[in-house]
Amino acid sequence: MAGDNLIENSTFPYGMQWIYPCGGMSVTTNRSYWPTTGGAVAFQPGWFQGHQTAFLYINLGFGTDGPDHGPKNMSFPMIAPFQLLGPSKGPYPGTVCLPQVPLPADMSFKAGDNATIQVVEIAQHGAALFSCADITFADPGDERIVKVDGSNCFNSTDLGFAEIYTVTTQEMGSAANVSTSDASGFSKRSPATWNWLGYLPLFVCALGLLL
């Protein structure tokens, strides 16, 4: 499910999605099949208000030896974090799709291994939303892996993206304040927008409506 529509659902009370690591949801027995070479991740970032700008992270936890038979932790980044530029501070529809999310660096898996993909969305005030989806790895070409087309892997036209980078660095013990000119220069920098295209195996993780 791509999470294209905003809905109200009393199953997920206010504040539940702030709970680490998976928004208060337990491990599912209905896992999605995902390629051992990496695949697509899609989600709706504007399910709740307050995400006109946000930082996005995608992490992996593997195994079933952790709490609730899930991973022990979600400490393995799959991509570099990036910034979301949304259309408003209120809830908004729209989908983000990354067609080829790689495995964490220096890690490999075989068909049948279980893992959990975690999407973290950090609002401009620092609050984080957590969503997870449990997967079973499968060999590329396995018919159980969902294929995608332009109808289920796309980036909505009213969403923008920017790289995250630092303007200056400070040595330990040095002044941490940023001058007015530094702050002004930072605010004028133009974000680099991203546009992902492709027809690849899809794994869908919808923020606010977990599968």
C-alpha positions in Angstrom: 0.0 0.0 0.0 1.5 3.3 -1.0 -0.3 5.4 1.6 -1.8 7.9 -0.9 -4.9 8.8 1.2 -5.1 10.5 4.6 -7.4 8.7 7.0 -8.3 8.7 10.6 -7.7 5.4 12.5 -8.4 5.0 16.2 -6.2 1.9 16.2 -3.1 4.2 16.3 -3.7 6.7 19.1 -2.0 10.1 19.2 1.7 9.8 20.1 2.0 6.1 19.3 4.3 6.6 16.3 6.8 8.4 18.5 7.7 5.1 20.2 11.0 3.6 19.2 11.8 1.5 17.3 8.6 0.8 15.3 6.0 3.2 16.3 4.5 0.9 19.0 3.9 -1.9 16.5 5.0 -5.5 17.2 6.7 -7.8 14.7 4.3 -9.1 12.1 4.0 -12.7 10.9 3.1 -11.5 7.4 6.5 -10.5 6.1 7.1 -9.0 2.7 9.7 -10.5 0.4 12.6 -8.2 -0.5 15.6 -8.7 -2.8 18.9 -9.8 -1.3 20.5 -7.1 -3.5 18.3 -4.3 -2.2 15.1 -2.9 -3.5 12.5 -0.1 -3.3 11.0 1.6 -0.3 7.9 3.8 -0.6 6.1 5.8 2.1 3.8 8.7 2.8 5.7 11.4 4.8 2.9 13.8 5.5 0.5 11.6 7.4 0.6 13.8 10.4 1.0 17.6 10.7 4.3 19.3 11.4 6.4 17.9 8.5 6.8 20.7 6.1 10.5 20.0 6.5 11.9 16.8 8.0 15.0 14.6 8.0 14.5 11.1 6.7 16.5 8.0 7.6 16.2 4.4 6.5 17.8 1.7 8.7 17.9 -2.0 8.8 17.8 -4.4 11.8 18.3 -8.1 11.2 17.5 -11.3 12.9 14.8 -12.4 15.4 16.8 -12.5 18.6 15.6 -9.1 19.9 12.5 -8.0 21.8 9.3 -9.4 20.5 11.3 -11.7 18.2 12.5 -8.8 16.2 16.0 -7.3 15.6 18.2 -6.5 18.6 18.6 -3.0 17.2 18.2 -0.8 14.1 21.8 0.4 14.0 22.6 -0.2 10.3 21.9 2.8 7.9 20.9 1.9 4.4 21.2 5.3 2.8 22.5 8.7 3.7 19.9 10.8 5.5 18.2 13.5 3.4 15.8 16.4 3.9 12.1 16.4 2.9 10.5 19.7 1.7 6.8 19.3 2.0 4.0 21.6 0.8 2.5 22.6 4.2 2.7 22.2 8.0 -0.6 20.4 8.0 -1.2 16.8 7.0 -0.8 16.3 3.2 -1.0 13.4 0.8 1.9 12.4 -1.4 4.3 9.6 -1.7 8.1 9.2 -1.7 9.6 6.2 -3.5 13.3 5.3 -3.5 13.5 2.6 -6.2 16.9 1.1 -5.2 17.7 1.2 -1.5 21.0 -0.8 -1.0 21.9 -3.1 1.9 24.0 -1.5 4.7 27.7 -1.3 3.9 29.7 -4.6 4.2 26.6 -6.6 4.9 25.0 -9.4 2.9 22.1 -11.7 3.3 20.8 -15.0 1.8 17.3 -15.9 0.8 15.2 -16.8 3.8 16.9 -14.4 6.3 14.6 -12.2 8.2 15.1 -8.5 8.8 13.2 -5.3 9.5 13.4 -2.0 7.6 12.9 1.1 9.7 11.9 4.6 8.4 12.5 7.5 10.7 11.1 11.0 10.1 12.4 13.8 12.3 10.4 17.0 12.3 11.9 20.5 12.5 11.3 20.6 16.2 13.1 17.3 16.8 10.3 14.9 17.4 10.7 11.6 15.5 8.2 9.2 13.9 9.1 5.6 13.6 7.7 3.1 11.1 8.9 -0.5 10.4 8.1 -3.3 8.0 9.3 -6.8 8.5 10.9 -8.6 5.5 12.2 -11.9 4.4 15.0 -11.8 1.9 14.5 -13.5 -1.5 16.7 -14.0 -4.5 16.2 -11.4 -7.3 13.6 -12.6 -9.7 11.6 -14.5 -7.1 8.0 -14.3 -8.1 7.0 -13.4 -4.5 8.8 -10.1 -4.8 6.3 -7.4 -5.8 7.2 -5.6 -9.0 6.5 -1.9 -9.5 5.5 0.5 -12.2 4.8 4.2 -12.4 1.5 3.7 -10.5 3.1 2.5 -7.2 6.7 3.9 -7.2 6.7 7.6 -7.8 7.6 10.9 -6.1 4.7 13.3 -5.8 5.3 16.6 -7.6 4.7 18.8 -4.6 7.5 17.2 -2.6 11.1 18.4 -2.7 14.3 17.0 -1.4 17.7 18.3 -0.2 21.0 16.9 0.8 22.1 17.3 4.4 25.5 18.9 4.8 27.4 21.1 7.3 28.4 24.7 6.6 31.3 24.9 9.2 32.8 22.6 11.8 34.0 23.6 15.2 36.8 21.9 17.1 36.0 20.7 20.7 36.2 23.6 23.1 35.8 26.3 20.4 32.9 28.7 20.2 29.7 27.0 19.0 27.9 30.2 18.0 27.3 30.9 14.4 27.6 34.5 13.2 24.8 36.4 11.5 26.6 36.3 8.2 27.1 32.5 8.4 23.5 32.0 9.2 22.4 34.3 6.4 24.6 32.5 3.9 23.2 29.1 4.9 19.6 30.2 4.5 20.3 31.3 0.9 21.8 28.0 -0.3 19.7 26.2 -2.9 18.8 22.6 -2.0 19.6 19.9 -4.6 16.4 18.1 -5.5 16.3 14.4 -6.2 14.2 12.5 -8.7 14.1 8.8 -8.6 12.9 6.7 -11.5 12.9 3.0 -12.2 11.0 -0.3 -12.3 12.4 -2.4 -9.5 11.1 -4.8 -6.9 9.1 -2.8 -4.5 8.8 -2.8 -0.8 6.2 -0.4 0.6 6.4 1.1 4.0 3.7 3.6 4.7 4.2 6.1 7.5 1.3 6.2 9.8 -0.3 3.0 8.3 2.0 0.1 8.9 1.7 -3.1 7.1 
